Amino acid sequence: MAHVLIMPRQGNTVESCIIQEWKVQENDTVKADTAVCIVETDKATFDVSAGADGIILKILHPAGDDVPVLQPIAVIGAPGEDAAAVVTAIAALETPSKEASRQDAETQNIPPNSSRRGAETQREEKKSHELDNKNLGVLAPLRGDKQIISPRAKNLAAKEGILPTAPGTGPGGRVIERDIKTALANHPQLTAAAKAAVAAGAKLPDAGTGIGGRITVADMSAIADAAAGGITSADTESTAGGTVTKTPLRGIRKIIADRMLGSLAESAQFTLNASASAVKLQEIRSQIKNQTDFAKKLGSPKITINDLLLFAVSRTLPRFPYMNAHKTGDTIRTFERLHLAVAVDTPRGLMVPVIRNANLLSLTQISSEAKRLAKACQEGSAKPDELSGSTFTVTNLGSLGITSFTPVLNTPEVAILGVCGIEMKPVALTEAESNKCCCDCDCNCNNGVRFEPHIGFSLTINHQVVDGAPAAKFLKALSETVAYIDILLAAG
């Protein structure tokens, strides 16, 4: 009996995966543990095993398709087995018939107390108002610049990826739920990913290439590629100014791009900048570096300045719970524990693994976990659950010499901390320092200042949730914690 290989669920928050590459072809022989394809989410890549011995009878989605989780991607069976029958059975399970959908739409819209004649009249009226439009753009009556659509119809349209654009059958051309169901019955179904793309404004093709004729993201990408001049892979052209390379934005890069744009579109982002004395930070780092052999005997990891900063954040943030929160719709969720995300630059792009319960971990534990997660991201072996569920994010560009920047929120989080480089800044001498100082030293005592290393911070907040003053209080407290990091460590 044929085995249907489905797209595995790569973590609780992953709704679809992109098939990056097929390692096998149709009619190839495979074992249950054979890796048949590589799939990717917005966070990592994974091998998918065949799950059964046999031959690849049918590949249902080509490389590049964005496939919803738990959907069939291939059929594996015995030589000579009929793959077409399996595909037909899958389509029958996934795609209800148009007639069934039509009858269901009619049944749900017949008032319970209506007479048989009244029901027949309603059906005739419904048929007279049915609109044949293959692009699903049939359901948006306009009055001025506003659509007239019932709440139930609006919810169903959003769920099913409908683009309403024409009058409905309700009073005054109002779009009602029956109109949405009629359109669904007269048009191929969409995959979950395709529905999301429609909601974002993508155009629909007349037909789909998915199972049972379903419209996939790949079908929609083909339209976009055609509109963009047919660019489907890296292409070059010669101009008077030299060669120009054109590369379509796809896969993981497109997902990152969309999420960054969505973050800016959905939140009111506001950035504050501050700095903290890095004297103690550098002194402790130097001491740890000089005691490498002793640290190895204890089994301690190599502590970095970034580890010390993560530890400082883990001990400061719980005092400001409004910073450790999510905004989802009109709801603010504040968390007791800190799940600290750390931005990591990888060959595949930006990844943000999560240190769970960071406020309960020691410096050594935070350092070990940060290094383990960063290595997993670099190697592409990070698990989906290790890349989701964060409540606050830290991104460090200090090692690249950046002195100030504007981090973009990792929504739905309400704050993200950017760590900048260390630079020398003037600090006013205390009275004791001025009295002790001699004129032969190089501390600029005649000017009443000395120079001291400072580390910069750039804190971006969602101003819909956090105001400037509360955010500034957190940033000030963090700066003090970093300036006196030795006392924090001594206190445990």
C-alpha positions in Angstrom: 0.0 0.0 0.0 1.3 3.4 -1.0 2.7 5.7 1.7 1.9 9.4 1.5 4.7 11.6 2.7 3.4 14.8 4.4 5.2 18.1 5.2 6.2 17.6 8.9 5.3 20.2 11.5 8.6 22.0 12.3 7.5 23.4 15.7 4.3 24.7 17.1 4.5 28.1 15.4 5.4 27.0 11.9 2.5 26.9 9.5 4.3 26.1 6.2 7.7 25.2 4.9 9.5 25.9 1.6 10.8 22.9 -0.2 14.4 24.0 -0.8 15.6 20.9 -2.7 14.6 17.4 -3.7 17.4 14.9 -3.1 15.5 12.2 -5.1 13.6 11.9 -8.3 10.5 10.0 -9.3 11.1 6.2 -9.6 14.2 6.4 -7.3 14.4 3.7 -4.6 14.4 4.9 -1.0 14.6 3.5 2.5 12.5 4.7 5.4 15.4 6.8 6.7 16.5 8.2 3.4 16.5 12.0 3.3 14.3 12.8 0.3 14.2 16.6 0.5 15.4 19.7 2.3 12.7 22.1 3.6 13.2 25.5 5.2 11.2 27.8 7.5 12.0 31.4 8.2 14.5 30.1 10.9 16.2 26.9 9.8 16.5 24.1 7.3 15.6 20.4 7.9 15.9 17.1 6.1 12.7 15.2 5.6 13.0 11.4 5.6 10.9 9.1 3.4 9.2 7.3 6.3 8.8 4.1 4.3 10.7 1.7 2.0 9.8 1.8 -1.7 10.1 4.0 -4.7 9.1 7.6 -5.3 5.9 7.2 -7.3 5.0 10.9 -7.4 6.4 14.2 -6.2 3.5 16.4 -5.5 5.3 19.8 -5.0 8.4 21.0 -6.9 11.3 22.7 -5.2 10.5 26.3 -4.3 6.9 25.5 -3.3 5.7 26.9 0.1 3.7 24.0 1.4 1.4 24.1 4.6 2.5 21.6 7.3 0.7 18.2 7.3 0.0 18.5 3.6 1.1 15.7 1.2 4.4 16.3 -0.7 5.1 12.9 -2.2 3.8 9.4 -2.7 6.0 6.3 -2.0 5.1 2.8 -2.9 5.9 -0.5 -4.6 7.1 -0.7 -8.2 4.1 -0.7 -10.6 1.7 0.7 -8.0 -0.7 3.3 -9.3 0.3 6.7 -8.0 -2.5 8.4 -9.9 -5.2 6.6 -7.8 -3.5 7.8 -4.6 -3.3 11.4 -5.8 -7.0 11.3 -6.8 -7.9 10.0 -3.3 -5.9 12.7 -1.7 -7.6 15.3 -3.8 -11.0 13.9 -2.9 -10.2 14.2 0.8 -8.8 17.7 0.6 -11.2 19.3 -1.9 -14.9 19.1 -1.3 -17.0 19.1 -4.4 -18.4 22.3 -5.8 -21.9 20.8 -5.6 -21.5 19.9 -1.9 -20.3 23.4 -1.2 -23.2 24.9 -3.1 -25.7 22.7 -1.3 -24.2 23.5 2.0 -24.3 27.2 1.3 -27.9 27.0 0.3 -28.8 24.9 3.4 -27.2 27.2 5.8 -29.0 30.2 4.4 -32.6 28.8 4.5 -34.4 30.3 7.6 -35.7 27.4 9.9 -39.3 28.6 9.7 -39.4 29.1 6.0 -41.9 27.2 3.8 -40.8 24.9 1.1 -41.9 27.4 -1.5 -40.0 30.2 0.4 -36.9 28.1 0.4 -37.2 27.4 -3.4 -37.7 31.1 -4.0 -34.6 31.9 -2.0 -32.6 29.4 -4.0 -33.8 30.9 -7.3 -33.0 34.4 -6.1 -29.6 33.2 -5.0 -28.9 31.6 -8.5 -30.0 34.8 -10.2 -27.4 36.8 -8.3 -24.5 34.3 -8.7 -21.6 35.9 -10.4 -19.2 34.0 -12.5 -15.7 35.4 -11.8 -12.7 33.2 -12.0 -10.4 35.5 -10.0 -12.5 35.5 -6.8 -12.9 39.2 -7.2 -16.7 39.2 -7.1 -17.8 40.2 -3.7 -17.2 43.9 -2.8 -20.0 46.4 -3.3 -18.7 49.9 -3.0 -20.5 52.8 -1.6 -18.2 55.8 -2.0 -14.9 54.3 -1.0 -16.2 51.8 1.5 -17.2 48.2 1.1 -20.6 47.1 2.3 -20.0 43.6 3.8 -21.5 41.8 6.8 -19.2 40.9 9.7 -19.7 37.1 9.0 -18.9 37.5 5.4 -15.9 39.6 6.1 -14.5 37.0 8.5 -15.1 34.2 6.1 -13.5 36.2 3.2 -10.4 36.9 5.3 -10.2 33.2 6.3 -10.5 31.9 2.8 -8.4 34.5 1.0 -11.3 36.2 -0.9 -10.7 39.6 -2.5 -14.2 41.2 -2.5 -14.7 43.6 -5.4 -18.3 43.5 -6.6 -21.9 43.8 -5.3 -23.4 41.0 -3.2 -26.9 39.6 -2.9 -27.8 41.3 0.3 -30.0 44.4 0.7 -28.5 47.3 -1.2 -25.8 45.1 -2.7 -24.4 44.1 0.7 -22.0 41.2 0.6 -23.3 38.4 2.9 -21.9 35.1 3.9 -23.8 33.3 1.1 -21.9 35.3 -1.5 -18.6 34.3 -0.1 -19.6 30.6 -0.2 -20.9 30.9 -3.7 -17.5 32.3 -4.8 -15.7 29.5 -3.1 -17.9 26.9 -4.8 -17.0 28.4 -8.2 -13.3 28.6 -7.8 -10.3 26.3 -7.0 -9.4 26.2 -3.3 -6.2 27.9 -2.0 -3.5 26.4 0.2 -3.0 28.0 3.6 0.1 29.9 2.5 -1.7 31.1 -0.7 -4.6 32.5 1.5 -2.1 34.5 3.5 -0.5 35.8 0.3 -3.9 37.0 -0.9 -4.5 38.8 2.4 -1.2 40.6 1.8 -2.4 41.7 -1.6 -1.0 39.0 -4.0 -2.9 38.3 -7.3 -4.7 35.0 -8.0 -4.3 32.9 -11.1 -7.2 31.4 -12.9 -6.2 27.9 -11.9 -3.8 26.1 -9.6 -1.2 23.3 -10.0 -1.6 21.9 -6.5 -3.5 18.7 -5.5 -7.0 18.8 -6.7 -6.3 22.0 -8.6 -5.5 24.0 -5.5 -3.8 27.3 -6.0 -0.3 27.4 -4.4 2.1 30.2 -3.6 4.2 29.0 -6.5 1.3 29.7 -8.8 1.0 33.2 -7.5 4.8 33.7 -7.7 4.5 32.9 -11.4 2.2 35.8 -11.9 4.4 38.1 -10.0 7.5 36.9 -12.0 5.7 37.5 -15.2 4.7 41.0 -14.1 8.3 41.7 -13.1 9.5 40.7 -16.6 9.9 37.0 -16.1 12.7 37.0 -13.6 12.7 33.6 -12.0 16.4 33.3 -11.1 19.6 35.4 -11.0 19.8 37.3 -14.3 22.2 39.8 -15.6 22.0 42.6 -18.2 24.5 45.0 -19.6 24.0 48.7 -19.4 26.1 51.8 -20.1 27.1 51.8 -16.4 28.2 48.2 -16.4 26.6 44.8 -15.7 23.5 44.7 -13.5 22.5 41.5 -11.7 18.8 41.0 -11.0 17.9 38.4 -8.4 14.3 37.6 -7.3 13.5 37.9 -3.7 12.5 34.4 -2.6 12.6 31.8 0.0 14.2 32.6 3.4 15.3 36.1 2.3 11.8 37.0 1.2 10.3 35.8 4.5 12.8 37.9 6.5 12.1 40.9 4.3 8.3 40.6 4.8 8.6 40.2 8.5 10.9 43.2 8.9 8.4 45.3 6.8 5.5 43.9 8.8 7.2 44.8 12.1 7.5 48.5 11.0 4.0 48.6 9.6 2.3 47.1 12.7 4.0 49.0 15.5 5.0 52.5 16.5 8.8 52.1 16.8 10.8 54.6 18.8 14.5 54.3 19.7 16.4 55.7 22.7 20.2 55.8 22.9 22.4 55.7 26.0 25.8 54.5 27.2 27.3 52.9 30.3 30.8 52.9 31.8 32.6 49.8 30.5 35.5 50.0 32.9 34.3 47.1 35.2 33.1 45.2 32.1 36.5 45.2 30.5 38.3 44.5 33.8 36.2 41.4 34.5 36.6 40.2 30.9 40.4 40.6 31.2 40.5 38.7 34.5 38.4 35.8 33.1 40.6 35.8 29.9 43.8 35.5 32.1 42.3 32.6 34.1 41.5 30.4 31.1 43.3 27.3 32.4 41.5 27.6 35.8 38.2 28.0 34.0 38.8 24.9 31.9 39.4 22.9 35.1 36.1 24.0 36.4 34.4 23.3 33.0 33.4 26.9 32.6 32.8 28.3 29.1 34.8 31.2 27.7 32.9 34.2 29.0 32.6 37.1 26.6 31.5 40.7 27.0 28.3 39.8 25.3 27.7 37.0 27.8 28.1 39.6 30.6 25.7 41.9 28.9 23.1 39.2 28.5 23.5 38.4 32.2 23.0 42.1 33.1 19.8 42.2 31.0 18.5 39.0 32.6 18.9 40.6 36.1 17.6 44.0 35.2 14.6 43.3 33.0 12.4 41.5 35.6 12.3 44.8 37.5 10.5 46.4 34.5 7.8 43.8 33.5 6.3 46.1 31.0 9.4 45.6 28.8 9.0 41.8 28.9 5.8 41.7 27.0 4.0 41.0 23.7 1.4 43.0 21.9 -1.1 40.9 19.9 -4.0 42.8 18.5 -5.5 44.8 21.3 -4.0 42.6 24.0 -0.8 43.1 26.0 0.7 39.9 27.5 3.2 40.4 30.3 5.5 37.5 31.1 6.9 36.5 34.5 9.9 34.8 33.0 12.4 36.1 30.5 12.9 34.1 27.3 15.8 36.0 25.9 16.4 36.0 22.1 19.9 36.7 20.8 20.3 37.8 17.2 22.8 35.6 15.3 24.3 36.4 11.8 24.4 33.2 9.7 25.1 32.4 6.1 21.3 32.0 5.6 20.5 35.3 7.1 19.5 36.7 10.5 18.4 34.1 13.1 17.2 34.7 16.6 17.5 31.7 19.0 16.0 31.9 22.4 17.6 31.3 25.9 14.7 30.0 27.9 14.2 31.2 31.5 17.2 33.5 31.3 16.3 35.2 34.5 16.8 31.9 36.4 20.2 31.0 34.8 23.7 31.8 36.1 26.3 33.6 34.0 27.9 30.3 33.1 24.6 28.8 32.1 23.7 31.8 29.9 27.1 31.7 28.3 26.9 28.0 27.5 23.4 28.2 26.1 24.1 31.3 24.0 27.1 29.5 22.4 25.2 26.3 21.8 22.4 28.0 20.1 24.6 30.2 18.0 26.5 27.1 16.8 23.3 25.4 15.9 22.1 28.4 13.9 25.4 28.6 12.0 25.2 24.8 11.2 21.5 25.0 10.3 20.6 22.4 13.0 18.7 24.7 15.3 15.2 23.2 16.2 12.1 25.3 15.5 11.2 25.5 19.2 14.7 27.0 19.9 13.9 29.8 17.5 10.5 30.9 18.8 8.7 32.1 22.0 11.1 34.9 22.9 9.8 37.8 25.1 12.8 40.2 24.7 15.6 40.4 22.1 19.3 41.6 22.2 21.2 42.3 19.0 24.9 43.1 19.2 26.7 45.0 16.5 29.4 46.4 18.8 32.1 44.1 17.4 31.6 45.6 14.0 32.4 49.1 15.3 28.8 50.4 15.2 28.3 53.2 17.7 24.5 53.7 17.3 21.7 52.1 15.3 18.0 51.5 15.2 17.1 47.9 15.9 13.8 46.7 14.4 11.3 45.1 16.8 11.0 41.3 16.8 7.2 41.5 16.9 5.1 40.8 18.9 7.7 41.8 21.4 7.5 45.4 22.6 11.2 46.1 23.0 14.6 45.1 21.6 18.1 46.2 22.8 20.9 47.0 20.4 24.4 46.8 21.8 26.9 49.1 20.3 30.7 49.4 20.3 32.9 50.6 23.2 34.5 54.1 22.8 36.2 56.6 25.0 34.1 59.4 26.5 35.0 62.3 28.8 33.9 62.0 32.4 34.0 64.9 34.9 36.6 64.4 37.7 35.3 64.2 41.2 36.6 66.6 43.8 38.7 63.9 45.4 40.2 63.0 42.0 41.0 66.6 41.3 42.8 67.1 44.6 44.7 63.8 44.2 45.7 64.5 40.6 49.1 66.1 39.7 49.8 68.3 36.8 52.3 65.9 35.3 49.7 63.2 34.5 47.7 62.7 31.3 44.2 62.9 32.8 43.4 66.4 31.6 42.9 67.5 35.2 43.3 71.1 34.1 40.0 70.7 32.2 38.4 68.8 35.0 37.8 65.6 32.9 39.2 62.2 32.3 38.4 59.7 29.5 36.7 56.4 30.2 35.5 53.6 28.0 31.7 53.5 27.5 29.5 50.9 25.8 26.5 52.2 23.8 22.9 51.0 23.9 20.1 51.5 21.4 16.7 50.5 22.7 13.7 50.3 20.4 10.3 50.1 21.9 6.7 49.8 20.6 5.4 53.2 21.6 1.8 51.8 21.5 2.7 49.9 24.6 5.7 51.5 26.3 6.1 55.2 26.7 9.5 57.0 26.5 10.0 57.7 30.2 9.4 54.1 31.4 11.7 52.9 28.7 14.3 55.4 29.7 14.1 54.2 33.3 14.9 50.6 32.2 17.8 51.8 30.0 19.2 53.9 32.9 18.9 50.9 35.3 20.6 48.7 32.8 23.5 51.2 32.3 24.0 51.3 36.1 24.0 47.5 36.2 26.6 47.3 33.5 28.7 50.0 35.2 28.7 48.0 38.4 28.7 44.5 36.9 31.3 43.4 39.5 28.8 44.0 42.3 26.1 42.1 40.4 28.4 39.1 40.0 29.5 39.2 43.6 25.8 39.2 44.7 25.2 36.1 42.5 
